[in-house]
Each structure stands twice: as C-alpha cells, then as structure tokens.
Amino acid sequence: MSHQAGWPAKIITPEELKRGLPPEMKAILLVGLNRFDQTWLWSEGIEGELKKFVAGGGKLIADSETVLPEGVAATKTALKVAAYTTQSKEDVSPQLLARNLENVRVLQSAMAGIEMPLATGSDTVWAVPHQNGDTQYVTVVNWGFEEGKKRLAGRQTAGRETGVEHDAAHLRRAERPKTLAAAGAKRRFDQRRLPPLRPAAARSRRARHHDGARQRRFWTATVATGASGVPVRLEISGNGDGATLFGSSGVPIKLPVGPSDAGTFQLSASELLLNGSAQAQLKATPAPVAAPDPPEIALRRFAARRRFLWSSR
C-alpha cells in the first residue's frame, strides 16, 4: 500500500525505535495496534521513544484500529488495512491493489507536508531505497496486470538508457540528483546506485586471514574506490585457472586461494559505475602445516574434555 501510494516503506521493530531511526525516515504508520482488554498495550515501554520521534519532526499516522497511548501525538486516519484474499487459481494481487485505492488516497493526504523521498513511484512503479555503505541504492520495479492472462507481469518496453548509464552520466558531471523520476521507468527492473562522491580509481588490498573455526587460512581482497558500497568486480587468474567475483567496495571479498595454493595470481579490480579499474598481484605461499601432537598429549586432551562433559551434567 505504501509503495502504491508513492512512499517506500519498511517494517520497524520496537528495538529499532529504541536505538534511533535514520533521519530519512519521516513517518511511522501504525497498523492494527488495537487493545481488546487491559492485559497488553502495544506501546508499553516505547512511549518515550514515540514522543521523541514526534518531537524531532517525525509524524505518527494511525489506522482506524490503532489505540494510541496517552500523551502521544499522532494523525488518526480512516485507513483500513487488510492483506488477506480468498484462495484462487488466478493471481489475486490486483484485488489487493484495487482494495487499497481508498487507502492510498488517505495515506497520501496524511503524508502531505512531508519531504518527498529520493525516489517516488506510482501504483505500478515502486521505488525501494536502501543503503550499502556510503552508497544509496534505489531499486525500481515496474509492473502491471495483463487482463487477458489474469496475472501480474512486469512491463518491458524498449528503453535507450539504463539506470547504470544514468548514474554514470551524473557521476561524470560530479552531480547527485535530488530526485529520481521512478514513475517514468521504462524497464521492468532497474537499480540506481548513487555514491556520495565520484568513485576514484579502483585499487585492491590483499590480506591473509585465519578461520578460527576450521583452523584454515584464506586470502581476501578489498577494493577501495573512495566510497564504500560501490558495486565492484574482481577477476583473479593463476595456476591455469580463474574466477570472477562480485562485491562492494570497502568489503573484503574472499578469494578462491586455499591454504595449500602457491604461485602468483593476477588480480583485476573494477568499479561498475564508471568502469575504473586497476591491476595487482597476489603472491601466495603454502601455509605452514603444524606437526601433529604426540599420542600422549592427544590422549590427555581427550581425557580433560571427557571430565568437562561429565562435570557439566
């Protein structure tokens, strides 16, 4: 319903509210929080956080069922939210969309005056923002209902410019768009990536790690681009083999180089917005193999473990 109204949404928990919500979260929609008797109240223990959210400029919006705690300011609406449908061989999602049309109107009215998000959608184009490191992502889903086939299907029309190409154009001009016209999306599925600054030339850093659980050593490579969360591709080749790995800048990527592998491996790192790349080498040597414990030490260790098991019963 929220996406249909043009506002991206996510479920939050009382624990998240206590930790503090991100500044881009402007409103909380309270749905179905009724009170049948005096044994339980949904707001118990979080009244202070709710008041703090409102005092900081946030807005609480309650549906027709929700019982508000005393002293908490909220916008009471006539929203009637229900997600159930009867069983059917056909896709009944359009029934939910049609049922929500009045809710959409009410929610849009209740959200009036709140700053619009980075990307807004429509009833059939949904914009879902999320954060990865320093980089803001927006996933756009464009879909509709095919009457003849009685099912929901993503729209697919010819679009000359993809989201990645659009991002690259902004980044080359060192600009970051204030809004994205997701409602005009021409592709079935697209994703926009917006780092806080233009990615620098990719460079990789190699490191050897120790896996304490399995007592094994492995190699990782971290691609740096000046901002974390930028999508990257890492190609590794050596010893007659190779692999292509994908990840995010600033996050270690585990390499397919085992503890017994030796040799020189070639690494090619690329960021996937402006396609800046860099090359590096990894010189791997086999990890030393520890000599096994003498039998008497192994038996002593086993006996100590057995005593621990018996004493813990």
N, C-alpha and C positions, 0 to 999 in steps of 0.2 A: 504493500500500500504506500509506504513512504517513497519508494523508488518511483512508483507510478505517479506520485504527486510531484516528482522532480527533486526530491530530497534524499540523498543517500543516507542509509541508517545502519546501525549495528546494535546487537544486544549488549547491554552492560550489566554487570553484577554489583551487588552491594559492596563487595571488596574493591572493585574498580572505583566506585564512587568515593570510598573512604581514602583511597590512595590519591585521588585527584584526577579529574578528567582532562584530556588535552584541550588547549584553548580553542581549537577549531570546532569543538563540539558545543553548539549553541543552545540546544534544546533537548529535553528528555521527555519522551512520550510514555505516559503511564497507562498501561492497558490491563483491564481485568483485575485490578487490585482491589477487590471488594472485601467486605467484612461481614460474615454470616453470624458470628457471635463474638463474645468478649475474650475468647481464648487466644486469639492471634491477631496481630496487626502488622501488615507488611512493612510499615515504616519504622518499626521499633529498632532503635539503635542507630538509625541513619538520619533522624530528623535534623541534627546539626549540619550534616553534610548537604542535605537538601536546601536548607536555608542559606548555607554558604554559597552553593551553586547559584541560587537566585540573586543573592547579594552581589555576586561577581558579574552579573549581567546575563546569566543564563535564564532560560524560560522552561517552566514545567507545564506540560499540556496533559490533561487528564481526559480519559474517555468517559462514557456515560456510567460505567460501572464503578470506577475507582473511587474509594473513600479516602479523602485527603486528611492528613494529620492536622491537628490544631496548630495554628500559627505558621503554616507553610503556604506561601502564596503560589497559586497555580491558576492556569486558564482552564476552566471547566468547559467541555465541549459535548456535543451530541454524538460523538464518534461511537459506532457500534462495530467492533472488530470481531470477525469470525472467520476461521480458516478452514472449516470443515466443508466437505462435499459428499454427496452420495456416491457409492461405487458405480463405475461406468466403464464400458469398453472404450469410450472416447475420452479424449483429453478434456477435462472439465475446467482447466485453468481459465479459459475465457469467462466462465461463470464467476470465478473469483474476481477477475478484473472488472466485470460489469457490476458486480455487487459493491465494489469499492468506489464507484464513481462518486457517490454522495460523500463517502468518507474523504475522498481526495479533495473535494471542494471544501469541506470543513477544515481539513488539515492545512490546506494552502491558506485559508483565511486566518487560522490560528498562528501560522508562521509569518504572517505579514509583519514587516518591520525588521526581520532578522536578516543579517547579511547573507547573501546567497553564497553557496559553496563554490569551490573552484570549477566544478563541472556540474551542470544540471541536465536532467534528461526530460523525458516525456512519458506518456502512458506506455509506449512500446520501445523506448530507448532509455536504458538505465545506465547511469554512471556510478561506478563504485570506486571511491578513492581509498587508497591505503598507502602506508608509509613503509619504505625499506631503507633503513639507514637514514642518510640525508636526502634521499630521492623520493619525491612524491609520485606515486603511480595513480593512474585513473584507468580502470577497465570499463570499456563501453560495450554493452550487449544490445544489439539491435534485433528485434524480433517482432513477429506479428502472428495473426491467426489466419490460416488458409481455410476458408469456408468450405471449399469443395472436398478437402481431405479431412476436415473436422479434427485438426490437430494444430498445435503451435509449431511454428517453424521460423527459423532465423531468416531475415530478409537478406538477400545477397544481390546487390546491384553493383554495377561497374563504378569503381572509384579510382581516380587517377592518382590520388595522393593518400598514402597510408599514414597512420598515426606516427610511426617511427620517422618517416620522411618529414612530417610536420614538425616534430620535435627538433630534428636536426636543423631545419631552417631557422627556428627560434634561437637555437644554441649558437649557430654561426653568427647571428646578429647580437649575441650576448644579451638576449631578451628572455624574459619568462612571462608567458601570457597570464593575465589576471583571471580570465575566464576561458572555458573551453565550451564550444557550441556542440555539446554531445547530442543535442536533439536533432541536429542535422547530419548525423552519422550515416554514411552510405554503405558501410561494411557490416557484416553480420557480427563480427567480434573484432575489437581493436583494443590496443593498450597504449596509453600515453605515459612517457617517462620524463619527469621534469626535475633534474638535479638543481641545487641552489646556485650552481655556477657551471660554466662551460668546462667539460671534462678536460683535464690535462693529458699529456701523452701517457699512455699506459706503461707501467713498469711493474715488474714482479719481484717478490721477495720470497726466497725459499727457506724452509726451516724443517728440522727433523724433530719429530715428536715421539713420545713414549706412551704407548697404550697400557696403562697400569692394569687393566682388567685381563688382557690376554698376553701381557708381557711381550708386546711386539713393538717394533719401531717402524714409523712410516714417515713419508715426506709430504709436505703441503706447500702450496704456492699461494701467495696473497697478491692480488692485482690492485695497485693503487692508481687512482685517476684524479685525486684532489678532492673527491666527494665520495662517500660510501653509498652503497646501494645501486650504483650504476650497473646495468647488465654487462657481463663480460664473457668472452670465450677464451678458453685456454687450450692450446694444442700442444701435445707432447709426443715426441718420437725418439726412438733409440732402440738399439739391440734388435733391429729388424721389425719393430712393432710400433704402434702409435695409437693415440686416443684423442678424442675431442671432448672437452669438459666445459660445462656452463655454470656460472655462478654470479655473484655480486662483488663489486669492488669493496675492498676492506674486510672481506670474509675469507678465511683460509679455505682453500679447495684441496681436498685430499687427492694426491697423485697416485696413479697405479704403479708405484715403485715400491716393491716389497723389501723386507729387511735383508734378504739374501741377494738382491739385484745389485749388479755392479756395472759401471760404464758411464758414458757421457750421454746425457739426454738433452735434446733441443726443446726449448720452450718458446712458444709464440703466444703473446697475450694481446687481446684486442678488446677495446670497449665498443659496444654495439650501438652507440648513438651517432658519433661522428667517425667511427671506424679507425680511431687512432690505435696504433699497435707498437709493440716492442718485442725484442727477442732476448733470450737469455739462455744460459747453460746450467745444467744440474749435473754435478759430478758425484755419483753415488758410489759408496764403498760398502761392502757387506758389513753388517753389524756384528761385533764380536759375539761368539757363542760361548755362553758361560759353561764351565765344566760342571757335570752333574755332582751332586753331593755324594759323599761316601755312604754306603748302605747303613752304617750305624747311625749317622746323623739323620737320614731319612726315616729310620725306624723310631728314633727319639721324637722327631717332629710329629709323626703319626700318633704315637702314644699320648703326647701332650694334647693333640686335638681330640682324642677319644675321651680323655679326662674332662675336657671342657664340655663336651656333649653330655656326659653323664651328670656333671655338676649343674647344668642348666635345666635339668628335668625337674 
